[in-house]
Amino acid sequence: MSGPAARNAGTRRRALNPGMTRRRLFFALKLGISAGLLGWLITQFDFAPVIAQMRAMHPGWLGAAFALLILHGFISAWRWWAIMRLQGDAPRYGPTLKLFFIGMFFNQTLSTTLGGDAARVLMLRTAGISTGKAATGVVLERAAGMLSMMALVPAAILVAPLTGQKTWLALIAAGLVLIAIILFGPALRHAGRRWLRSTGLFLLEARRILLSRAGLPILFLSLAIHLGSGLTVWLVAMAADASPGLMVCLTLTPLALLLATMPISFGGWGVREAVLVGLFAPFGVTTEPALGVSIMLGLLVMLAGLPGGVIWLNGGRTPRAAPTPPG
């Protein structure tokens, strides 16, 4: 087939696949946001001192930060595994850990944390876990992180009572709304429409797992993960001799890193840099050192995800899940 017929066939194929076009446009938008933010930072400030500072960073502090990022993966995988056990079935912790590191790898290569989450869901299907239950476990892991963030607000208010006032109020409001949705949303399971019933059943599961005595260890693990993220930023900042202070990093940077995980940029690049530069400024850290810290942090995160890529390329498999008693 050639000529007009071939062109018409190609047009029809493109028309029949609008989803692919939207995905490409969304990818291009995220890449543009990352490139735009990074480009703005580079053009506004002298980038040569940033490169020089990154080269002069103390390897000991950087090594400690990298080790903490690897430990972060182990603890986060444990949180995910604990949630799946409360759901009723889960692989063993070892295979779960492998899946989590593969997800970390895809978080970087697929341009967004949603890519890593989707990869985990797909791989859990091969373990005999339904798509709905696998997706619920991943979403509940994210929700646990957001709920535990509220525990940092009182300390953050003490550290930055004025500069972050609106942010803390917004965070408290968002947390209270999330709690209210989990508490009262299960009533939707009696609604007439199917998607409302599905939402209600999901929120019922969220309430049973997260807002219960059995879910307290998960929230504590989430808090430890946030503090570990802040400690990692502090270690990188110490390597650059540009730390705004340990308490600032522990209480304020977890929120900045949470914003960087939003699916609006390529792997968090650009968003993380802009947020950390703005966050460090009130505490006496100028733009160039803050930018260097953020870029080095991003490189270490990519490096920490490489074990997941090795596992995936070696054809890592997940054994079928064994039922576990809830609670």
C-alpha positions in Angstrom: 0.0 0.0 0.0 1.4 3.4 -1.0 0.4 6.9 -1.9 -2.9 8.4 -0.6 -4.0 5.0 0.9 -0.9 4.7 3.0 -1.2 8.3 4.2 -4.9 7.7 5.2 -4.0 4.5 7.0 -1.3 6.3 9.0 -3.8 9.1 9.8 -6.3 6.6 11.1 -3.7 4.8 13.3 -2.8 8.1 14.9 -6.4 9.1 15.4 -7.1 5.7 17.0 -4.3 6.2 19.5 -5.0 9.6 21.2 -3.7 8.2 24.5 -0.2 7.9 23.1 -0.3 11.5 21.9 -1.4 12.7 25.4 1.4 10.7 27.0 4.0 12.2 24.7 2.6 15.7 25.3 2.7 15.1 29.1 6.2 13.8 28.9 7.3 16.8 26.8 5.5 19.2 29.3 7.4 17.6 32.3 10.7 17.7 30.4 10.0 21.4 29.5 9.2 22.3 33.2 12.5 20.7 34.4 14.5 22.2 31.6 12.9 25.6 32.1 13.5 25.7 35.9 17.1 24.5 35.6 17.7 26.9 32.7 16.3 29.8 34.7 18.6 29.0 37.6 21.6 28.6 35.4 21.1 31.9 33.6 20.3 33.8 36.7 23.4 32.8 38.6 27.0 32.0 37.9 27.2 28.3 37.4 31.0 28.0 37.4 31.2 28.3 41.3 28.5 25.6 41.5 30.6 23.1 39.5 33.7 24.0 41.4 32.0 23.5 44.7 30.6 20.1 43.7 34.1 19.0 42.8 35.4 20.1 46.2 32.7 18.4 48.2 34.1 16.1 50.9 33.8 12.5 49.9 33.2 11.2 53.4 30.0 13.2 53.9 28.8 12.2 50.4 29.5 8.6 51.2 27.5 8.8 54.4 24.6 10.5 52.4 24.7 7.7 49.8 24.7 5.0 52.5 21.7 6.7 54.1 19.8 6.7 50.7 20.4 3.0 50.4 19.1 2.5 54.0 16.1 4.7 53.0 15.3 2.1 50.4 15.4 -0.7 52.9 13.1 1.1 55.4 10.7 2.2 52.7 10.4 -1.3 51.3 9.7 -2.5 54.9 6.8 0.1 55.1 5.4 -1.1 51.8 5.7 -4.8 52.9 4.0 -4.0 56.2 1.1 -2.4 54.4 0.7 -5.4 52.1 0.7 -7.8 55.1 -2.1 -5.8 56.6 -4.0 -6.1 53.3 -3.9 -9.9 53.8 -1.2 -11.2 51.5 2.3 -10.2 50.4 5.5 -11.6 49.0 8.4 -12.2 51.5 10.4 -9.1 52.5 13.4 -10.1 50.3 11.4 -10.0 47.0 9.5 -6.9 48.1 12.9 -5.2 48.7 13.9 -6.1 45.1 10.7 -4.7 43.7 11.1 -1.5 45.6 14.6 -0.9 44.3 13.3 -1.6 40.8 10.7 1.0 41.4 13.4 3.5 42.5 15.2 2.8 39.3 12.1 3.5 37.2 11.4 6.6 39.2 14.4 8.1 37.5 14.2 6.5 34.0 10.4 7.0 33.5 10.6 10.7 34.5 8.2 10.5 37.4 7.5 8.6 40.6 4.3 7.4 39.0 6.4 5.3 36.6 8.1 3.5 39.5 4.7 3.0 41.2 3.2 1.5 38.1 6.2 -0.8 37.6 5.7 -2.1 41.2 2.0 -2.7 40.5 2.7 -4.6 37.3 5.4 -6.8 38.9 3.1 -7.6 41.8 0.6 -9.0 39.4 3.1 -11.6 38.4 3.2 -12.6 42.1 -0.5 -13.4 42.1 -1.7 -10.2 43.6 -4.7 -8.5 41.9 -4.2 -5.2 40.2 -6.6 -3.5 42.6 -4.9 -4.7 45.7 -1.4 -4.0 44.4 -2.4 -0.4 43.4 -4.1 0.1 46.8 -0.9 -0.9 48.6 1.2 1.6 46.7 -1.3 4.4 47.1 -1.6 3.7 50.9 2.2 3.9 51.1 2.1 7.4 49.6 -0.8 8.4 51.9 1.2 7.2 55.0 4.0 9.5 54.0 1.6 12.5 53.7 0.0 11.7 57.1 3.2 11.3 59.0 4.5 14.6 57.5 2.1 16.4 59.9 4.2 15.3 62.8 7.0 17.5 61.6 4.9 20.6 61.5 5.2 21.7 65.1 9.0 21.5 64.9 9.0 23.2 61.5 7.0 26.1 63.0 9.6 26.6 65.7 12.4 26.5 63.1 10.8 28.8 60.6 7.9 30.6 62.4 7.5 33.4 59.8 9.0 32.3 56.5 7.0 29.1 56.4 3.8 30.2 58.1 1.5 29.9 55.0 3.2 26.6 54.1 2.6 25.1 57.5 -1.1 26.2 57.6 -1.6 24.7 54.1 0.1 21.5 55.2 -2.0 21.2 58.3 -5.2 21.9 56.3 -4.2 19.3 53.7 -3.5 16.7 56.4 -6.8 17.3 58.1 -8.7 17.0 54.9 -6.9 13.7 54.1 -7.8 12.4 57.6 -11.4 13.5 57.1 -11.6 11.8 53.8 -10.2 8.5 55.1 -12.6 8.7 58.2 -15.8 9.5 56.4 -15.2 8.5 52.8 -16.0 4.8 53.4 -19.6 5.8 53.4 -19.4 6.1 49.6 -19.3 2.3 49.4 -23.1 2.4 49.6 -23.4 4.9 46.8 -25.2 4.0 43.6 -22.4 4.6 41.1 -19.8 1.9 40.7 -16.8 4.3 40.8 -18.1 5.8 44.1 -18.5 2.4 45.6 -14.9 1.5 44.6 -13.7 4.8 46.1 -15.6 4.0 49.3 -14.1 0.5 49.5 -10.6 1.9 49.0 -11.1 4.5 51.8 -12.4 1.8 54.1 -9.2 -0.1 53.5 -7.2 3.0 54.1 -9.0 3.6 57.4 -8.5 0.0 58.5 -4.7 0.1 57.8 -3.6 3.6 58.4 -5.9 5.0 61.1 -5.7 2.0 63.4 -3.5 0.6 66.1 -2.0 -1.9 63.6 -1.1 1.1 61.3 0.8 3.1 63.9 4.1 1.3 63.2 3.6 2.3 59.5 3.2 5.9 60.4 6.3 5.8 62.6 8.3 4.2 59.8 7.1 7.0 57.5 8.2 9.6 60.0 11.6 7.9 60.2 11.8 8.0 56.4 11.1 11.8 56.4 13.8 12.4 59.0 16.2 10.2 57.0 15.6 12.3 53.9 16.3 15.5 55.9 19.5 14.0 57.4 20.6 13.1 53.8 20.2 16.7 52.7 22.2 17.8 55.8 25.0 15.4 55.0 25.3 16.7 51.4 25.1 20.3 52.7 27.9 19.5 55.1 30.0 18.0 52.3 29.6 21.4 50.6 30.2 23.4 53.8 26.8 25.0 53.1 24.5 23.7 55.8 21.6 25.8 57.0 21.5 23.7 60.2 20.6 20.2 61.2 17.1 21.2 62.5 16.3 23.1 59.3 17.2 20.0 57.2 15.3 17.6 59.4 12.1 19.6 59.6 11.9 21.6 56.4 13.6 19.7 53.6 11.3 16.6 53.8 8.5 18.8 52.5 10.7 20.2 49.7 11.6 16.7 48.7 7.9 15.7 48.8 7.1 18.5 46.4 9.9 17.2 44.1 8.1 13.8 43.8 5.0 15.4 42.3 4.6 14.2 38.6 5.2 17.6 37.1 8.8 17.3 36.2 11.4 14.9 34.9 12.5 12.9 37.9 12.1 15.9 40.2 14.8 17.8 38.4 14.3 21.6 38.4 11.5 21.5 41.0 13.9 20.1 43.7 16.6 22.7 42.8 14.1 25.7 42.8 12.6 24.6 46.1 15.9 24.0 48.0 17.4 27.2 46.7 14.4 29.1 48.1 14.3 27.1 51.3 18.0 27.7 52.1 18.0 31.4 51.3 16.4 32.7 54.6 19.1 30.7 56.6 22.1 32.4 55.1 22.9 29.9 52.3 23.4 31.7 49.0 22.1 30.4 45.7 25.2 28.8 44.2 25.9 26.5 47.2 22.3 25.6 47.6 22.1 24.7 43.9 25.2 22.6 44.1 23.8 20.7 47.1 20.5 20.0 45.2 22.2 18.8 42.1 24.5 16.5 44.0 21.6 15.2 45.9 19.8 14.4 42.7 22.9 12.6 41.4 23.1 10.5 44.6 19.4 9.6 44.3 20.0 8.4 40.7 23.0 6.4 41.9 21.0 4.8 44.7 18.4 3.6 42.2 21.0 1.8 40.0 20.8 -1.5 42.0 17.2 -1.7 41.0 18.2 -1.4 37.4 20.7 -4.2 37.7 18.0 -6.4 39.4 15.6 -5.6 36.6 18.1 -6.3 33.8 18.9 -9.6 35.4 15.3 -10.6 35.1 14.3 -10.4 38.8 11.2 -12.4 39.5 8.8 -12.1 42.4 7.6 -15.4 44.0 3.8 -15.8 44.3 2.4 -14.1 47.4 1.5 -16.2 50.4 -1.6 -15.3 52.4 -0.8 -13.6 55.6 -3.3 -12.9 58.4 -4.3 -9.3 58.6 -3.5 -7.3 61.7 
